Amino acid sequence: MKTEKTSKSKFENVVWKEGKYYVAQCLNVDVSSFGKTKNEAIQNLNEALELYFEDNAKSNIHKIEKPEIVRFGMHHV
């Protein structure tokens, strides 16, 4: 009988409001989702991550340490 080896990973995610929706993005892998509420966006992100790892089982998970929001202004045309 073959058993699958599983491991648990912790992910750093960011959530923000964009228009009438909330966007949730995983910083460890390039996956994001959205929802009408913050909780819905997070739940949808979790589902998107599960689907992502079904197709990309050996995907690189980037270690993110101490993420922070840094704001700055810039001029553009």
Beta strands, then each sheet from edge to edge (+ up, - down):
strand 1: 13-18
strand 2: 21-26
strand 3: 31-35
sheet 1: 1+ 2- 3+
end
